[in-house]
Amino acid sequence: MEQLPDMAQLPLYFHDPVQRRYELIRPVLLDECTATERAAHTHHHPDTIGKLKRRFEQQGMLGLFPAPVEGRTRDRRRQLPEAAVQELQRLKGLYGGFHYRELGRIISYKTGDRLDHKTIKRLWQRLPVSSPPPLPQLDYHSHATRPQARAQVITLYCQGWTKISISRFLHVSRPTVREWICRFEQEDLPGLADRSRAPKAPARKAWLPLMIAVYHLQKRHPDAGRFRMGSLLGQDDVSVRTIGRVMALNKRVYDDIPHVRRPRDKQAPSPIPTRPSPLMRYGSSTVG
């Protein structure tokens, strides 16, 4: 049997790639060896040998010709959507303090296009500053009612605006913007209505019925203090300090409340210390 030439020497014999491919599969076509053995001998993959063999059996020598390759140049710059560019132009005319990721969220909400923050940064720096359309957004103080201004805050927040951008654009503080958003999340649209600032519960507990009840108890128990008066009154929602203030007010208003002066034991005067203190000794030595 003729010894097969070394695979490294095939380019020296054949300069045409079709001839090299035919020589690669020729022993397999003549049943001199299998595709696996030929692949091990030529340092090729068995699938490559099998593929070339099938192409030769189907198309002959034409199957060994290289497939035509179409050269295409890849355009790295993709065409930006016109709607996204127009929206970015409008936002730049409205307010110039946006963050680039924030602009990406707003454009995604408005046009549905997802743009990278680096692309938005490059386009934002390239676009000229144009005048916005007449009254596209209203200031907080330009709305007729406050609920309309709060609804404008919620609209901008849902579109992707940050709280600091809403605060600077509408000229309202960030705590106020945060409060309106929290009220909308908890109560929906009714939470944006105006609320009364008056206290829901009365601030003063010393009202007239309480003063009259304490007045009658003071006449019956003139020697009672505020703690005993609180137990006699039997109202747990009234503090002892409130009862004391009502008692003092009743004594100033009503003259028929007996004033009971409590006797106090007189304390004996403290004796003069027999042993002088260091300060006294120092003073006596100085004088002498």
KOLRO-846876 format. One line per 4 residues: number of its first residue (from 1); their letters; for each residue y, z negated, x negated of C-alpha. Coordinates in nm, 2 decimals. Layout:
NUM = a = Y/Z/X | ...
***
This chain:
1 = meql = 0.00/0.00/0.00 | 0.35/0.09/-0.13 | 0.55/-0.21/-0.23 | 0.85/-0.26/-0.02
5 = pdma = 1.18/-0.25/-0.21 | 1.38/-0.56/-0.26 | 1.64/-0.61/0.02 | 1.92/-0.68/-0.23
9 = qlpl = 1.86/-0.33/-0.38 | 1.88/-0.14/-0.05 | 2.26/-0.08/-0.08 | 2.18/0.09/-0.41
13 = yfhd = 1.95/0.34/-0.24 | 2.13/0.39/0.09 | 2.51/0.40/0.13 | 2.50/0.48/0.50
17 = pvqr = 2.48/0.17/0.73 | 2.25/0.37/0.97 | 2.00/0.44/0.68 | 2.01/0.07/0.58
21 = ryel = 1.93/-0.03/0.94 | 1.65/0.21/0.97 | 1.50/0.09/0.64 | 1.54/-0.26/0.78
25 = irpv = 1.31/-0.19/1.08 | 1.09/0.09/0.93 | 0.79/-0.14/0.83 | 0.80/-0.29/1.18
29 = llde = 0.80/0.05/1.35 | 0.50/0.15/1.13 | 0.32/-0.18/1.22 | 0.31/-0.28/0.85
33 = ctat = 0.45/-0.62/0.93 | 0.59/-0.82/1.22 | 0.95/-0.88/1.30 | 0.93/-1.24/1.18
37 = eraa = 0.77/-1.14/0.85 | 1.03/-0.87/0.80 | 1.31/-1.11/0.88 | 1.18/-1.36/0.63
41 = hthh = 1.16/-1.09/0.36 | 1.51/-0.95/0.43 | 1.68/-1.28/0.50 | 1.78/-1.17/0.85
45 = hpdt = 1.73/-1.33/1.18 | 1.42/-1.22/1.38 | 1.64/-1.15/1.68 | 1.84/-0.90/1.48
49 = igkl = 1.52/-0.71/1.38 | 1.40/-0.71/1.73 | 1.73/-0.59/1.87 | 1.75/-0.30/1.62
53 = krrf = 1.39/-0.21/1.70 | 1.46/-0.19/2.08 | 1.77/0.01/2.03 | 1.58/0.26/1.81
57 = eqqg = 1.30/0.29/2.07 | 1.55/0.35/2.35 | 1.81/0.58/2.19 | 1.65/0.69/1.86
61 = mlgl = 1.88/0.71/1.56 | 2.19/0.69/1.79 | 2.09/0.33/1.87 | 2.14/0.24/1.50
65 = fpap = 2.50/0.35/1.49 | 2.76/0.07/1.50 | 2.92/0.02/1.84 | 3.28/0.14/1.87
69 = vegr = 3.53/-0.15/1.83 | 3.86/-0.13/2.00 | 4.14/-0.28/1.80 | 4.36/-0.50/2.02
73 = trdr = 4.66/-0.70/1.90 | 4.68/-1.03/2.07 | 5.03/-1.11/2.20 | 5.08/-1.48/2.15
77 = rrql = 5.39/-1.50/2.36 | 5.30/-1.49/2.73 | 5.55/-1.39/2.99 | 5.72/-1.69/3.14
81 = peaa = 5.74/-1.69/3.52 | 6.08/-1.58/3.65 | 6.09/-1.86/3.91 | 6.03/-2.13/3.65
85 = vqel = 6.31/-1.98/3.43 | 6.55/-1.98/3.73 | 6.46/-2.33/3.83 | 6.52/-2.45/3.47
89 = qrlk = 6.85/-2.27/3.47 | 6.95/-2.45/3.79 | 6.85/-2.79/3.66 | 7.05/-2.74/3.34
93 = glyg = 7.35/-2.66/3.55 | 7.30/-2.98/3.75 | 7.23/-3.24/3.49 | 7.18/-3.23/3.12
97 = gfhy = 7.00/-3.56/3.05 | 6.65/-3.46/3.15 | 6.34/-3.52/2.93 | 6.13/-3.22/2.86
101 = relg = 5.81/-3.37/3.02 | 6.02/-3.46/3.32 | 6.13/-3.10/3.35 | 5.77/-3.00/3.34
105 = riis = 5.69/-3.22/3.64 | 5.99/-3.09/3.83 | 5.90/-2.72/3.77 | 5.54/-2.79/3.86
109 = yktg = 5.65/-2.93/4.19 | 5.90/-2.66/4.26 | 5.73/-2.34/4.15 | 5.37/-2.45/4.09
113 = drld = 5.39/-2.33/3.72 | 5.26/-2.56/3.45 | 5.46/-2.53/3.13 | 5.42/-2.72/2.81
117 = hkti = 5.70/-2.95/2.71 | 5.74/-2.76/2.38 | 5.79/-2.43/2.57 | 6.04/-2.60/2.80
121 = krlw = 6.23/-2.74/2.50 | 6.25/-2.40/2.34 | 6.36/-2.24/2.66 | 6.60/-2.52/2.75
125 = qrlp = 6.78/-2.48/2.41 | 6.80/-2.11/2.45 | 6.94/-2.10/2.81 | 7.32/-2.11/2.85
129 = vssp = 7.48/-2.37/3.06 | 7.57/-2.21/3.40 | 7.77/-2.35/3.69 | 7.54/-2.49/3.97
133 = pplp = 7.55/-2.34/4.32 | 7.81/-2.50/4.55 | 7.70/-2.85/4.64 | 7.33/-2.83/4.56
137 = qldy = 7.30/-3.21/4.55 | 7.53/-3.47/4.69 | 7.66/-3.78/4.52 | 7.56/-4.12/4.67
141 = hsha = 7.92/-4.17/4.78 | 7.94/-3.82/4.93 | 7.68/-3.88/5.20 | 7.79/-3.96/5.55
145 = trpq = 7.55/-4.26/5.58 | 7.36/-4.47/5.34 | 7.02/-4.38/5.48 | 7.09/-4.02/5.39
149 = araq = 7.17/-4.12/5.03 | 6.85/-4.33/5.01 | 6.65/-4.03/5.14 | 6.80/-3.82/4.87
153 = vitl = 6.68/-4.07/4.61 | 6.33/-4.06/4.75 | 6.34/-3.67/4.76 | 6.43/-3.65/4.39
157 = ycqg = 6.17/-3.91/4.29 | 5.90/-3.72/4.47 | 6.00/-3.40/4.29 | 5.94/-3.56/3.95
161 = wtki = 6.28/-3.71/3.86 | 6.27/-4.03/3.67 | 6.46/-4.34/3.79 | 6.71/-4.32/3.50
165 = sisr = 6.79/-3.96/3.58 | 6.84/-4.04/3.95 | 7.06/-4.33/3.86 | 7.28/-4.12/3.63
169 = flhv = 7.29/-3.82/3.86 | 7.38/-4.01/4.18 | 7.60/-4.27/4.01 | 7.40/-4.57/4.13
173 = srpt = 7.24/-4.85/3.94 | 6.87/-4.84/3.84 | 6.78/-5.17/4.02 | 6.92/-5.02/4.34
177 = vrew = 6.71/-4.71/4.29 | 6.40/-4.92/4.22 | 6.46/-5.13/4.53 | 6.49/-4.82/4.76
181 = icrf = 6.17/-4.67/4.61 | 5.98/-5.00/4.66 | 6.11/-5.03/5.02 | 6.00/-4.67/5.09
185 = eqed = 5.65/-4.73/4.94 | 5.61/-5.04/5.15 | 5.77/-4.95/5.48 | 5.80/-4.57/5.47
189 = lpgl = 6.12/-4.42/5.63 | 6.21/-4.73/5.83 | 6.26/-4.91/5.50 | 6.56/-4.69/5.42
193 = adrs = 6.77/-4.81/5.72 | 7.05/-5.06/5.68 | 6.97/-5.43/5.70 | 7.18/-5.72/5.79
197 = rapk = 7.26/-5.96/5.51 | 7.30/-6.26/5.73 | 7.05/-6.54/5.68 | 6.76/-6.52/5.92
201 = apar = 6.74/-6.90/5.95 | 7.05/-7.13/6.00 | 7.17/-7.27/5.68 | 7.30/-7.60/5.83
205 = kawl = 7.05/-7.84/5.98 | 7.31/-8.10/6.07 | 7.39/-7.96/6.40 | 7.52/-8.14/6.71
209 = plmi = 7.19/-8.26/6.88 | 7.08/-8.41/6.55 | 7.41/-8.58/6.50 | 7.39/-8.73/6.85
213 = avyh = 7.03/-8.85/6.80 | 7.12/-9.02/6.47 | 7.43/-9.17/6.64 | 7.23/-9.35/6.91
217 = lqkr = 6.98/-9.47/6.65 | 7.27/-9.61/6.44 | 7.40/-9.81/6.73 | 7.05/-9.95/6.80
221 = hpda = 6.97/-10.02/6.44 | 7.29/-10.07/6.25 | 7.12/-10.21/5.95 | 6.88/-9.92/5.90
225 = grfr = 6.91/-9.70/5.60 | 6.85/-9.33/5.57 | 6.48/-9.36/5.49 | 6.41/-9.59/5.79
229 = mgsl = 6.63/-9.37/6.01 | 6.42/-9.07/5.91 | 6.10/-9.25/6.02 | 6.27/-9.35/6.34
233 = lgqd = 6.39/-8.99/6.40 | 6.04/-8.84/6.35 | 6.15/-8.49/6.24 | 5.97/-8.37/5.94
237 = dvsv = 6.19/-8.06/5.89 | 6.50/-8.27/5.83 | 6.53/-8.42/5.48 | 6.64/-8.77/5.40
241 = rtig = 6.95/-8.64/5.23 | 7.05/-8.46/5.55 | 7.01/-8.77/5.75 | 7.22/-8.97/5.50
245 = rvma = 7.50/-8.71/5.53 | 7.48/-8.73/5.91 | 7.50/-9.11/5.91 | 7.80/-9.11/5.68
249 = lnkr = 7.97/-8.85/5.90 | 7.90/-9.05/6.22 | 8.05/-9.36/6.07 | 8.37/-9.17/6.00
253 = vydd = 8.39/-9.01/6.34 | 8.27/-9.29/6.58 | 8.44/-9.63/6.57 | 8.17/-9.81/6.78
257 = iphv = 7.91/-9.79/6.52 | 7.89/-10.15/6.37 | 7.95/-10.16/6.00 | 7.70/-10.41/5.85
261 = rrpr = 7.79/-10.53/5.51 | 7.49/-10.64/5.32 | 7.53/-10.96/5.12 | 7.47/-10.93/4.76
265 = dkqa = 7.37/-11.21/4.52 | 7.63/-11.27/4.26 | 7.49/-11.25/3.91 | 7.55/-11.53/3.67
269 = pspi = 7.78/-11.43/3.39 | 7.59/-11.36/3.07 | 7.62/-11.63/2.80 | 7.81/-11.56/2.49
273 = ptrp = 7.57/-11.48/2.21 | 7.55/-11.76/1.96 | 7.44/-11.54/1.68 | 7.71/-11.30/1.58
277 = splm = 7.63/-10.93/1.56 | 7.67/-10.74/1.23 | 7.98/-10.57/1.37 | 8.14/-10.91/1.45
281 = rygs = 8.05/-11.04/1.10 | 8.21/-10.73/0.95 | 8.53/-10.78/1.15 | 8.56/-11.14/1.06
285 = stvg = 8.52/-11.08/0.69 | 8.78/-10.81/0.70 | 9.03/-11.03/0.88 | 8.97/-11.32/0.65
***
